[in-house]
Amino acid sequence: VTEIEVEQVMDAITKDKDVAILDVRTNDEYRRGHIAGSLNIPVDELPRRAKGTFKDKNRVIYVYCLSGSRSSVAAS
């Protein structure tokens, strides 16, 4: 798992449209605001939903949350 800066993510999204952006915050947090095009799977639901959602094992997935702790858990 590699932490990167927002600018690097924006650059990757601009250059490569086949990346996934995963928001692991709660549904309520997601409704209050999120990155356009991101997919919301709360970190506690990820173990049961990830396999069916991310079938391409080679696809780049950028994970984010509010502070970085949930995204770190999710990425691991």
Secondary structure, DSSP 4 states (H G I P E B T S, - for coil): -----HHHHHHHHHH-S--EEEE-S-HHHHHH---TT-EE--TTTHHHHHHHH---TTS-EEEE-SSSHHHHHHH-
